[in-house]
Amino acid sequence: MELSLTRLPWYGQVGAFLLLAFAGVGGFVYYYEWPTRAELVSRQVQLEVLRKDLAMGLNTAKKLPEFRSQVGDLEERLNNLKAVLPEEKDAADLLRRMQTVATQSNLLIKSFKPAPTVTKQLHAEWPINLELDGTYHNLALFFDRVSKFTRIVNISGLDVKGKDRSGSADSTITATCVATTFVLLERPQPGNVPAGRGAGRGGAGRGAGRGAAAPKGT
């Protein structure tokens, strides 16, 4: 049986034509327009994200000189901190400094014994047992000069004993104390409570001053 549109009445031919036209349009919309529209929406979303990233990048670029300035300030502060809290123990250097101020104060260091360090969160405390010989006045001068060290030194446990007055006028007392200095840790210790943070800064420096003020000259 042969099918031909020419055998259909005119309204049948129009209906068939409309049916084919709707089928073609539907296929175009389903297979081409909708996927294209979905891809366009996706591209628009990506474009908005890129625009936001670009805006953030431009804002960051504008602040780059400020960031560089802040980094420079932080590096300078770190270098200053390293001068106050060195990153390593140097017993020879500290002994040399102590010996220099002791000589300037006319005081004798009879004993210099470093003790084990005590590790805190950001720093380590390094106590050193000292035994000194001289006079009250010279001891006070010594502590005053120690308190002016760039490196923080905290004087504690001061014990002063007088000597027989029949001895030398430059050696009337012996004193023992603990000079605690501090070492900056390259890697902070997460397991320790930062209880010694205040001691590692202003408190330690003030400690040396208090130690120097205790004895009074004679």
C-alpha positions as CSV (number, residue, x, y, z in Angstrom):
1,M,0.0,0.0,0.0
2,E,1.6,3.2,-1.1
3,L,1.3,6.4,1.1
4,S,1.4,9.7,-0.6
5,L,0.5,13.1,0.8
6,T,-1.0,14.0,-2.5
7,R,-3.8,11.5,-2.0
8,L,-4.7,13.2,1.3
9,P,-7.2,16.0,1.4
10,W,-5.8,19.5,1.7
11,Y,-6.5,19.6,5.5
12,G,-4.7,16.3,5.9
13,Q,-1.7,17.6,4.0
14,V,-1.6,20.7,6.2
15,G,-1.9,18.6,9.3
16,A,0.9,16.3,8.2
17,F,3.1,19.3,7.4
18,L,2.4,20.9,10.8
19,L,3.2,17.6,12.5
20,L,6.5,17.3,10.7
21,A,7.3,20.9,11.5
22,F,6.5,20.5,15.2
23,A,8.6,17.3,15.3
24,G,11.5,19.1,13.7
25,V,11.3,22.1,16.0
26,G,11.0,19.8,19.0
27,G,14.0,17.8,18.0
28,F,16.0,21.0,17.5
29,V,15.0,22.3,20.9
30,Y,15.6,19.0,22.7
31,Y,18.9,18.0,21.1
32,Y,20.5,21.4,20.4
33,E,18.9,24.4,22.1
34,W,18.5,23.0,25.6
35,P,22.0,21.6,25.9
36,T,23.4,24.8,24.4
37,R,21.4,26.9,26.9
38,A,22.5,24.7,29.8
39,E,26.1,25.1,28.7
40,L,25.7,28.9,28.3
41,V,24.3,29.1,31.9
42,S,27.3,27.0,33.1
43,R,29.7,29.3,31.3
44,Q,28.0,32.3,32.8
45,V,28.4,30.9,36.3
46,Q,32.1,30.2,35.5
47,L,32.5,33.7,34.2
48,E,31.1,35.2,37.4
49,V,33.5,33.1,39.5
50,L,36.4,34.2,37.3
51,R,35.3,37.8,37.6
52,K,35.2,37.5,41.4
53,D,38.6,35.9,41.4
54,L,39.9,38.6,39.2
55,A,38.5,41.3,41.5
56,M,40.1,39.6,44.5
57,G,43.4,39.3,42.6
58,L,43.3,43.0,41.7
59,N,42.5,44.0,45.3
60,T,45.4,41.8,46.5
61,A,47.7,43.3,43.9
62,K,46.8,46.8,45.1
63,K,47.6,45.8,48.7
64,L,50.9,44.1,47.7
65,P,53.1,47.1,48.6
66,E,51.4,47.2,52.0
67,F,52.0,43.4,52.5
68,R,55.6,43.8,51.5
69,S,56.0,46.6,54.0
70,Q,54.4,44.5,56.7
71,V,56.7,41.6,55.9
72,G,59.6,43.9,56.2
73,D,58.4,45.2,59.6
74,L,57.9,41.6,60.8
75,E,61.4,40.6,59.6
76,E,62.9,43.6,61.4
77,R,60.9,42.7,64.6
78,L,62.1,39.1,64.3
79,N,65.7,40.2,63.9
80,N,65.3,42.4,67.0
81,L,63.7,39.5,68.9
82,K,66.6,37.2,67.9
83,A,69.0,39.7,69.5
84,V,67.0,39.5,72.7
85,L,66.2,35.8,72.4
86,P,69.0,34.1,70.4
87,E,68.2,30.9,68.6
88,E,71.1,28.9,70.2
89,K,72.9,28.7,73.4
90,D,76.4,30.1,73.4
91,A,78.0,29.6,76.8
92,A,81.4,31.0,75.7
93,D,79.8,34.3,74.5
94,L,77.7,34.7,77.6
95,L,80.6,34.0,79.9
96,R,82.7,36.5,78.0
97,R,80.0,39.1,78.4
98,M,79.6,38.3,82.1
99,Q,83.3,38.4,82.6
100,T,83.6,41.8,80.9
101,V,80.9,43.4,83.1
102,A,82.4,41.7,86.2
103,T,85.8,43.2,85.4
104,Q,84.2,46.6,84.8
105,S,82.5,46.3,88.2
106,N,85.7,45.1,89.9
107,L,83.9,41.8,90.7
108,L,85.3,38.2,90.4
109,I,83.3,35.4,88.9
110,K,84.4,32.4,90.9
111,S,82.0,29.9,89.3
112,F,80.0,29.8,86.1
113,K,77.9,26.5,85.8
114,P,75.2,26.2,83.1
115,A,72.2,24.1,84.2
116,P,69.8,22.1,82.0
117,T,67.4,24.1,79.9
118,V,63.7,24.2,80.6
119,T,61.6,24.1,77.4
120,K,58.5,26.3,77.1
121,Q,56.2,26.7,74.2
122,L,58.1,29.4,72.3
123,H,61.4,29.5,74.1
124,A,63.7,27.6,76.4
125,E,64.9,28.9,79.7
126,W,68.7,28.4,80.3
127,P,69.7,28.9,84.0
128,I,73.3,29.4,84.9
129,N,74.6,29.2,88.5
130,L,77.0,32.0,89.4
131,E,79.3,32.5,92.3
132,L,80.6,36.0,92.7
133,D,83.2,37.7,94.9
134,G,83.5,41.4,95.7
135,T,81.7,44.1,97.6
136,Y,78.0,45.1,97.9
137,H,78.6,48.2,95.7
138,N,80.4,46.3,93.0
139,L,77.7,43.6,93.0
140,A,75.1,46.2,92.5
141,L,77.1,47.7,89.6
142,F,77.4,44.2,88.1
143,F,73.7,43.5,88.2
144,D,73.0,47.0,86.8
145,R,75.2,46.3,83.8
146,V,73.7,42.8,83.3
147,S,70.2,44.3,83.2
148,K,71.4,46.5,80.3
149,F,72.4,43.5,78.1
150,T,70.6,43.2,74.8
151,R,70.0,39.6,75.6
152,I,67.5,39.1,78.4
153,V,69.1,37.9,81.6
154,N,66.9,37.3,84.7
155,I,68.7,37.2,88.1
156,S,67.1,35.1,90.8
157,G,67.9,33.1,93.9
158,L,70.4,35.8,95.2
159,D,72.3,34.8,98.4
160,V,74.9,37.2,99.8
161,K,77.2,36.3,102.6
162,G,79.6,38.7,104.3
163,K,83.3,37.9,104.9
164,D,85.6,38.5,107.8
165,R,86.5,42.3,107.7
166,S,90.1,41.4,108.2
167,G,90.3,40.5,104.5
168,S,90.8,42.7,101.5
169,A,88.6,45.8,101.1
170,D,87.8,44.7,97.5
171,S,86.4,41.3,98.7
172,T,83.9,41.7,101.5
173,I,81.1,39.4,100.3
174,T,80.5,36.2,98.3
175,A,77.2,35.9,96.4
176,T,75.5,33.1,94.6
177,C,72.6,33.5,92.2
178,V,71.0,32.0,89.1
179,A,71.3,34.0,85.9
180,T,68.5,32.8,83.6
181,T,68.7,33.6,79.9
182,F,66.3,32.6,77.1
183,V,66.7,30.8,73.8
184,L,64.2,31.3,71.0
185,L,62.9,28.0,69.6
186,E,62.8,27.6,65.8
187,R,59.8,25.3,66.1
188,P,57.3,26.0,68.9
189,Q,56.5,23.1,71.2
190,P,52.7,22.4,70.9
191,G,52.5,20.3,74.1
192,N,53.6,23.0,76.5
193,V,51.4,25.6,78.0
194,P,52.7,29.1,77.2
195,A,53.1,30.0,80.9
196,G,56.6,31.3,80.5
197,R,55.7,33.8,77.7
198,G,55.7,36.8,80.0
199,A,58.9,35.7,81.6
200,G,60.5,35.5,78.2
201,R,59.8,39.2,77.5
202,G,59.5,42.2,79.9
203,G,59.3,40.1,83.1
204,A,62.8,38.7,82.6
205,G,64.3,42.0,81.9
206,R,62.7,43.5,84.9
207,G,64.0,40.6,87.0
208,A,67.6,41.6,86.3
209,G,66.8,45.1,87.5
210,R,65.3,43.9,90.7
211,G,68.3,41.7,91.3
212,A,70.5,44.6,91.0
213,A,68.5,46.8,93.3
214,A,68.6,44.3,96.2
215,P,72.1,44.8,97.6
216,K,73.0,48.3,98.7
217,G,76.5,49.7,98.6
218,T,78.6,50.0,101.6
